[in-house]
Amino acid sequence: MGLPVRVAVQLISKNRQPYPDVDAVYVLVPCAESIAQVIDDFTPTTDPPLRAKYARAHLFFSGALPDPLFTKLSASAAAPYIKGIAELYIEYNPIESRVFLTTPSERPFYALYSPNASGMRSRDLEASADRVLSVIASLGIRPYIRYYRPPGPASSPAEAMANCLQSKLDSYCAHLRRKAENYKEGQSANLLTSTIIVLDRSVDIYAPLIHDFAYQAMVHDLIDLESGDKYTNSTVVASGETQRTETELAEATDPLWAKLRHQHISHVSQTLVKRLDQLVSENVGIKALSSLSKRPTLNEMSAALAELPEFKRLQSSELISHPAGYIYEKSEESLLEPRLIALLDDRTLSATDRIRLLFLYLVHVNGGIALDRRRLEEVPQCLTDDDKLSAVNLCRLGVLTKVESQADVQPSSRSRYTWEAINRQDQDELGPCFVPAVKRIIGEHIAGTLNTEMFPWVQQAPPEGIPRHIVNTNATSMRSKRGGWESRQHGPQKPAACSDLRGTLIVYIAGGVTLGEMRAVYEIAHKYNRQVYIGSTHVITPRGFLDDLKSLHL
């Protein structure tokens, strides 16, 4: 028989019961407070006489432990008790297979763009850089960094973030050189390079305002989901009772959602109807629906299926409880009239949709003339004072909503990034589709045509010997093999083999990422057969973006 195992999960910040004969496993944030607490746990006292709290310690840090803290720990009374240290590099939230969040604070948009949050901005950028470094370590890459530099003399969030990340990356690589026996300078010379492109929300203000007709984006745009990813479907059965089924719209747990989320809503509706038709054709009891004068809706089919014992299992499945039918009806109700004024005055459109339309126009004309702005604001009478303030707050993203006329604009040697935002070649059956700037930027980067003045490299461009369209993986497994706790075990993984050896590309957007931008990364990765990832401070929906704009002066 093995020895008994005693498990007690305790917060290090709380008063804890000692177990002097039991080993302790610590999972810690690499900060001064954590180190001080560990040292205190293993420092005996004479008044009152206390032994070390635990027999031995095994330390796991969520990120890189700074060298000064490592030195302090190794010189402390706790050192003889410590049997191992590992840096896990898990300080980020991978919400999808190609998407991660850094979530530096509860209000990341406010921290980056509010004039009243200068202190918060630097802290958030520092925290985000630490978490992007964890992604770099997890992927086992050593990337080149470039960033978006919009017009204007002030440093943008993207530039500040890129410089902070470069500094941390340099320290990380120097740390590995000192600690890893098997690291050699020439070891990575034959490997291609990886790249991180740091952007901020000002690079594309259209994306968080438009209606995106992909399934995932429309679900989050038009439905209030619980906890961000849970949908509750209500079905009225023949007995008159309402049955509610909760579905988690998650890539890992819902294969149908993973398959359909990036498709156009019309394709999703057709797919689900076909699957239901197949089920209906196999059951006599439900075929009566087919004799109706109009095609049964998804909800009608769902209610009929729910009455059949053999289909009870499907009542809770992803097929029946997906909100595609509701979304498709909503999209048809949101068809726009061609004229701006008519739309702004159209009471059949929701207040939020009219506000989004107004903001899209202001972004398109770069703020326009003050007199025109004031006239337009009076058309949709749904605008509150906060809505009008948020229109002015577009200036924090580079839209000129604080000038009286375009003649008052100070000339700049640099221009904003512009791109062909309408794709007329791969358009769907409803017409041309919107292409977010991120997709164009990645495409131009891969092709080697991305403007180096608008998207400069932080330190240096990739070596001339490497074609620009194959940019970047100075990657190596930098895991220490030396035993003992004093030579820390590091968590970077060996880079996954990529079939075309073109290296990894990460796009990071400070200030929020949209569902459409997330979808674009999957499309690019599939098209070019590359490892492409996108990260941000948080995911934004159109309604969330409007709320963020309102908050900037609060």
C-alpha positions in Angstrom: 0.0 0.0 0.0 1.1 3.5 -0.7 1.5 6.2 1.8 -1.7 8.2 2.6 -2.0 11.6 0.8 -3.3 14.6 2.6 -4.8 17.4 0.4 -5.7 20.8 1.7 -6.1 23.8 -0.6 -5.3 27.0 1.1 -4.7 30.6 0.2 -1.2 31.7 0.9 -2.5 35.1 2.1 -4.6 33.5 4.8 -3.7 32.2 8.3 -3.0 28.5 7.6 -2.7 25.4 9.8 0.8 24.0 9.8 1.6 20.5 8.6 5.2 20.1 9.6 5.4 16.5 8.5 3.8 17.0 5.0 5.2 18.4 1.8 3.6 21.6 0.4 3.0 22.4 -3.2 2.8 26.2 -3.9 1.2 27.7 -7.0 2.3 31.3 -6.9 2.3 34.6 -8.8 6.0 35.6 -9.2 5.9 38.7 -7.0 7.6 40.1 -3.9 4.6 39.3 -1.7 4.6 35.6 -2.7 8.3 35.3 -2.0 8.0 37.0 1.4 5.2 34.6 2.4 7.2 31.5 1.4 10.2 32.7 3.3 8.0 33.3 6.4 6.5 29.8 6.2 10.0 28.2 6.6 11.6 30.6 9.0 11.5 29.1 12.5 10.8 31.5 15.4 11.8 31.3 19.1 9.1 33.5 20.6 6.8 31.8 20.3 8.7 28.6 19.3 7.5 27.6 15.9 8.9 25.1 13.4 8.6 25.4 9.6 5.0 25.1 8.5 5.8 22.2 6.1 8.4 19.5 5.7 9.4 20.6 2.2 8.3 22.9 -0.5 7.7 22.5 -4.3 7.2 25.9 -5.9 5.3 26.5 -9.2 5.2 30.1 -10.5 2.6 31.2 -13.0 5.2 33.2 -14.9 8.9 34.1 -14.9 10.4 34.7 -11.5 12.6 37.8 -11.6 16.3 37.2 -10.8 16.3 39.5 -7.8 13.4 37.5 -6.2 15.2 34.3 -7.1 18.4 35.5 -5.4 16.4 36.6 -2.3 14.8 33.2 -2.1 18.0 31.2 -2.5 19.7 33.2 0.3 16.8 32.9 2.7 16.1 30.4 5.6 13.6 28.7 3.3 16.3 27.5 0.8 17.1 24.1 2.4 13.4 23.2 2.4 12.8 23.9 -1.3 13.0 20.8 -3.4 12.0 22.3 -6.8 11.0 25.4 -8.7 9.2 25.5 -12.0 8.0 28.5 -14.0 4.8 27.5 -15.8 4.1 30.5 -18.0 0.4 30.2 -17.7 -0.5 33.9 -17.1 -2.9 34.1 -20.0 -6.4 32.8 -20.8 -6.6 30.7 -24.0 -10.3 31.0 -24.8 -10.1 29.3 -28.1 -7.4 27.2 -30.0 -6.1 30.4 -31.7 -7.3 33.1 -29.3 -5.9 34.2 -25.9 -6.7 37.1 -23.5 -4.4 38.9 -21.1 -7.2 40.7 -19.1 -4.9 43.0 -17.2 -7.7 44.7 -15.2 -11.5 44.9 -14.9 -11.6 48.0 -17.2 -8.9 47.5 -19.8 -10.4 49.9 -22.4 -10.7 52.7 -19.9 -7.2 52.1 -18.7 -5.8 52.4 -22.2 -7.8 55.4 -23.6 -9.2 57.5 -20.8 -7.3 60.8 -20.2 -7.9 60.2 -16.4 -6.2 56.8 -16.3 -2.5 57.4 -17.0 -1.3 55.4 -14.0 -3.7 52.5 -14.9 -2.4 52.5 -18.5 1.2 51.8 -17.6 0.2 49.0 -15.1 -2.1 47.4 -17.6 0.4 47.5 -20.4 3.0 46.0 -18.0 0.7 43.2 -17.0 -0.3 42.5 -20.6 3.3 42.3 -21.7 4.0 39.8 -18.9 1.1 37.6 -20.1 2.1 37.8 -23.8 5.6 36.7 -22.7 3.9 33.7 -21.1 2.4 32.9 -24.6 5.9 33.3 -26.2 7.4 30.9 -23.6 4.6 28.4 -24.0 5.0 28.3 -27.8 8.8 28.1 -27.5 9.5 31.0 -29.9 11.8 34.0 -29.8 10.0 36.5 -32.0 10.7 39.8 -33.7 8.2 42.5 -32.7 6.6 45.2 -34.9 3.8 47.5 -34.0 1.2 50.0 -35.4 2.3 53.6 -35.3 -0.7 55.9 -36.1 -0.3 59.6 -36.9 0.4 62.0 -34.1 3.3 62.9 -31.8 2.1 60.9 -28.7 3.1 57.3 -28.1 0.2 54.9 -29.0 -0.8 52.0 -26.7 0.5 49.7 -29.4 4.0 51.3 -29.4 4.1 51.4 -25.6 3.1 47.8 -25.4 5.6 46.7 -28.0 8.5 48.5 -26.3 7.5 47.0 -22.9 7.2 43.5 -24.4 10.6 43.8 -26.2 12.3 44.8 -22.9 10.7 41.8 -21.1 11.6 39.5 -24.0 15.3 40.6 -23.9 15.4 40.0 -20.2 13.8 36.6 -20.6 16.3 35.5 -23.3 19.2 36.7 -21.2 17.8 34.8 -18.2 17.7 31.6 -20.3 21.2 32.1 -21.5 22.5 32.3 -18.0 20.5 29.4 -16.6 20.3 26.8 -19.4 23.4 24.7 -19.9 22.2 23.5 -23.3 21.6 26.9 -24.7 24.0 28.1 -27.4 23.9 31.3 -29.4 24.2 29.5 -32.7 21.6 26.9 -31.9 18.8 28.9 -33.4 20.6 30.2 -36.5 19.1 27.7 -38.9 15.5 28.2 -37.6 13.2 30.7 -39.2 11.8 33.5 -37.2 8.5 34.3 -35.6 6.7 37.6 -35.4 4.4 39.5 -33.1 2.5 42.4 -34.5 1.2 44.7 -31.8 -1.9 46.8 -32.7 -4.4 48.8 -30.7 -8.1 49.4 -31.2 -7.6 52.6 -33.2 -6.3 50.6 -36.2 -9.8 49.5 -37.1 -12.9 51.2 -35.5 -15.3 49.8 -38.0 -14.9 46.2 -36.8 -16.6 46.7 -33.4 -19.5 48.7 -34.8 -20.7 46.8 -37.9 -23.1 43.9 -38.0 -21.0 40.8 -38.8 -23.1 38.1 -40.4 -21.0 35.2 -39.2 -22.8 33.0 -36.7 -20.6 33.5 -33.7 -20.5 37.2 -34.1 -24.2 37.5 -34.6 -24.9 35.4 -31.5 -22.8 37.7 -29.3 -24.2 40.8 -31.0 -27.9 40.1 -30.8 -28.3 37.8 -27.8 -27.6 38.4 -24.2 -25.6 35.3 -23.2 -25.1 34.2 -19.7 -21.4 34.3 -18.5 -20.5 35.3 -22.1 -21.0 31.8 -23.7 -24.2 30.2 -22.3 -27.4 30.2 -24.3 -30.8 29.2 -22.8 -33.3 27.8 -25.3 -37.0 27.9 -24.4 -39.4 25.5 -26.1 -43.2 25.3 -25.5 -44.2 21.6 -25.8 -47.7 20.3 -26.6 -48.7 20.2 -22.9 -48.2 24.0 -22.8 -45.2 23.8 -20.5 -42.0 25.7 -21.3 -38.9 23.6 -21.3 -35.5 25.4 -20.9 -32.2 23.9 -22.0 -28.9 25.6 -21.4 -26.1 25.2 -24.0 -22.5 26.3 -23.5 -21.2 27.6 -26.8 -17.6 26.4 -26.5 -15.2 25.1 -29.0 -13.9 22.3 -26.7 -17.3 21.0 -25.6 -19.6 21.6 -28.6 -18.4 20.1 -32.0 -21.3 21.6 -33.9 -20.6 25.1 -32.6 -16.9 24.7 -33.5 -18.0 23.7 -37.0 -20.6 26.4 -37.7 -19.4 29.4 -35.7 -17.4 31.1 -38.6 -20.0 30.4 -41.3 -22.5 32.9 -42.7 -25.8 32.8 -40.8 -27.7 31.8 -43.9 -25.4 28.8 -44.3 -25.9 27.9 -40.6 -29.7 28.1 -40.9 -29.6 25.8 -44.0 -27.3 23.3 -42.3 -29.5 23.0 -39.2 -32.7 22.7 -41.2 -31.2 20.0 -43.4 -30.1 18.1 -40.3 -33.6 18.4 -38.7 -35.2 17.4 -42.0 -33.1 14.2 -41.9 -34.4 13.5 -38.4 -37.9 14.3 -39.4 -37.9 12.0 -42.4 -37.0 9.1 -40.2 -40.0 9.5 -37.9 -43.7 9.2 -39.0 -45.1 11.1 -36.0 -43.4 14.3 -37.0 -44.0 14.2 -40.7 -47.3 16.0 -40.3 -45.4 19.2 -40.0 -44.3 18.9 -43.6 -47.9 19.2 -44.8 -48.2 22.7 -43.4 -48.5 25.5 -46.0 -45.3 27.1 -44.8 -42.0 25.6 -43.9 -41.8 24.8 -40.2 -39.4 27.0 -38.2 -36.6 25.6 -36.1 -38.6 26.3 -32.9 -41.7 24.4 -34.3 -39.5 21.4 -35.2 -37.9 21.5 -31.9 -41.2 21.5 -30.1 -42.5 18.6 -32.1 -39.3 16.6 -31.7 -39.4 17.2 -27.9 -42.7 15.3 -27.7 -41.2 12.1 -29.1 -39.5 9.8 -26.7 -36.8 8.7 -29.2 -35.8 12.4 -29.5 -35.7 13.3 -25.8 -32.0 13.1 -25.9 -31.9 15.8 -28.6 -33.8 18.2 -26.4 -30.6 19.0 -24.6 -28.3 18.6 -27.6 -26.5 21.4 -29.4 -28.5 20.7 -32.6 -31.9 21.8 -31.1 -30.8 24.5 -28.6 -28.5 26.5 -30.9 -29.9 30.0 -31.4 -29.5 30.1 -35.1 -33.2 30.4 -35.9 -33.6 33.4 -33.6 -30.5 35.1 -35.0 -31.5 34.6 -38.6 -34.9 36.2 -37.9 -33.1 39.1 -36.2 -30.8 39.7 -39.1 -33.7 39.9 -41.5 -35.4 42.5 -39.3 -32.2 44.7 -39.4 -32.0 45.3 -43.2 -30.9 48.9 -43.7 -32.4 51.6 -45.9 -29.9 53.3 -48.3 -30.0 56.8 -46.9 -28.3 57.9 -43.7 -30.9 60.4 -42.4 -33.8 58.0 -43.0 -32.0 55.3 -41.1 -31.2 57.5 -38.2 -34.8 58.5 -38.0 -36.2 55.0 -38.4 -37.9 54.1 -35.2 -38.2 50.5 -36.2 -34.4 50.2 -35.7 -33.2 49.8 -32.2 -31.5 52.8 -30.5 -28.3 50.9 -30.4 -28.3 50.2 -34.1 -28.9 53.8 -34.9 -26.1 54.9 -32.6 -23.8 52.4 -34.3 -24.7 53.7 -37.7 -24.0 57.3 -36.6 -20.6 56.3 -35.2 -19.8 54.4 -38.4 -20.4 57.6 -40.4 -18.3 59.7 -38.1 -15.4 57.2 -38.4 -15.9 57.2 -42.2 -15.7 61.0 -42.5 -13.0 61.2 -39.8 -15.3 63.3 -37.5 -16.6 65.5 -40.3 -17.6 69.1 -39.7 -18.8 70.1 -36.2 -22.1 71.6 -37.5 -22.9 68.4 -39.4 -22.1 66.3 -36.4 -24.5 68.3 -34.2 -27.3 68.1 -36.9 -26.9 64.4 -37.2 -26.9 63.9 -33.4 -30.4 65.5 -33.3 -31.9 63.1 -35.9 -32.0 59.9 -33.8 -33.9 61.3 -30.7 -32.8 58.2 -28.8 -29.3 59.7 -28.2 -28.7 60.5 -24.5 -26.1 62.9 -23.2 -23.8 59.9 -22.5 -24.2 58.8 -26.2 -23.3 62.2 -27.4 -20.3 62.2 -25.1 -19.2 58.8 -26.4 -19.3 60.2 -29.9 -16.9 62.9 -28.9 -14.8 60.2 -27.2 -14.1 58.7 -30.6 -11.3 61.3 -30.6 -9.4 59.0 -28.1 -9.1 56.5 -31.0 -7.9 59.1 -33.5 -11.3 60.2 -35.0 -11.3 64.0 -35.2 -14.5 64.7 -33.3 -13.2 67.7 -31.4 -12.3 70.0 -34.3 -14.7 72.5 -35.8 -13.6 71.8 -39.4 -11.1 69.7 -41.3 -9.1 73.0 -41.9 -8.3 73.0 -38.2 -6.5 69.7 -38.4 -2.7 69.8 -37.9 -0.8 68.1 -40.8 1.1 65.0 -39.9 3.9 63.3 -41.7 2.2 59.9 -41.1 -1.2 58.7 -42.2 -3.6 56.2 -40.7 -3.7 52.7 -42.0 -6.2 52.3 -44.8 -7.3 49.1 -46.5 -9.9 47.7 -48.9 -12.5 46.9 -46.3 -15.0 45.4 -48.8 -14.3 42.1 -50.3 -16.1 41.8 -53.6 -14.3 38.7 -54.9 -15.3 36.3 -52.2 -18.6 37.9 -51.4 -21.5 35.8 -50.1 -24.9 35.6 -51.8 -26.2 38.6 -49.8 -23.5 40.9 -51.3 -20.0 42.2 -50.5 -18.6 41.3 -47.1 -16.6 43.4 -44.6 -13.0 42.5 -44.1 -11.4 43.7 -40.8 -8.1 45.5 -41.0 -6.4 42.6 -39.1 -6.9 40.3 -42.0 -5.4 42.7 -44.5 -2.5 43.5 -42.1 -1.6 39.8 -41.7 -1.9 39.2 -45.4 0.4 42.2 -46.2 2.9 41.0 -43.6 3.1 37.5 -45.0 3.5 39.0 -48.5 6.2 41.3 -47.3 4.4 44.4 -48.4 3.3 45.8 -45.0 4.4 49.5 -44.7 7.5 49.6 -42.4 7.0 53.3 -41.5 3.4 52.6 -40.3 4.4 49.2 -38.8 8.0 49.5 -37.8 10.1 46.9 -36.0 10.9 47.6 -32.4 14.6 46.7 -32.7 15.4 45.3 -36.0 13.8 43.6 -39.0 14.4 39.9 -39.7 17.8 39.1 -41.2 18.1 39.9 -44.9 18.8 36.2 -45.7 15.3 35.2 -44.6 12.5 36.1 -47.1 10.1 38.6 -45.6 7.1 36.4 -46.4 8.5 33.6 -44.2 9.0 35.8 -41.2 10.0 34.5 -38.0 11.1 31.5 -35.3 14.4 31.9 -33.6 12.9 29.2 -31.4 14.6 26.5 -29.4 13.8 24.3 -26.4 15.5 26.2 -23.6 14.6 23.8 -20.8 17.3 23.4 -18.1 18.4 19.8 -17.4 20.4 20.5 -14.3 19.1 18.9 -11.1 18.2 20.7 -7.9 16.0 23.5 -7.1 18.6 26.2 -7.6 18.6 25.7 -11.4 15.0 26.4 -12.1 13.0 24.2 -14.5 11.5 26.3 -17.2 8.2 25.7 -18.9 8.6 26.7 -22.6 7.5 24.0 -25.0 9.3 22.9 -28.1 7.7 24.6 -31.1 5.2 22.4 -32.9 6.4 21.4 -36.3 4.8 23.5 -39.0 4.4 21.8 -42.4 5.7 24.8 -44.4 8.3 25.9 -41.8 7.2 29.5 -42.0 7.2 30.2 -38.3 4.6 31.5 -35.9 2.7 34.7 -36.2 0.9 36.4 -33.2 -1.3 39.5 -33.5 -2.0 41.3 -30.3 -4.7 44.0 -30.1 -4.6 46.3 -27.1 -8.1 47.6 -26.4 -10.2 44.6 -27.4 -10.7 42.0 -30.2 -13.9 41.4 -32.1 -15.4 38.1 -33.1 -14.8 38.9 -36.8 -11.1 39.5 -36.1 -10.9 36.2 -34.3 -12.5 34.5 -37.3 -10.0 36.2 -39.7 -7.1 34.5 -37.9 -8.6 31.1 -38.4 -9.1 31.8 -42.1 -5.5 33.1 -42.5 -4.1 30.1 -40.7 -6.1 27.7 -43.0 -5.2 29.6 -46.2 -1.5 29.8 -45.6 -1.1 26.7 -43.5 0.6 28.6 -40.7 0.5 28.8 -37.0 -1.3 32.1 -36.4 -2.7 33.3 -33.1 -4.5 36.5 -32.0 -4.6 37.9 -28.5 -6.1 41.0 -26.7 -7.0 42.5 -23.4 -10.6 41.4 -23.8 -13.3 40.4 -26.3 -15.6 43.2 -27.4 -19.1 43.2 -28.8 -20.7 46.2 -30.4 -22.8 47.0 -27.3 -19.7 46.5 -25.1 -17.7 48.9 -27.3 -20.4 51.6 -27.0 -20.4 51.2 -23.2 -16.6 51.4 -23.2 -16.7 54.7 -25.2 -19.2 56.2 -22.7 -16.9 55.3 -19.8 -13.8 57.2 -20.9 -14.5 60.5 -19.2 -16.1 59.0 -16.1 
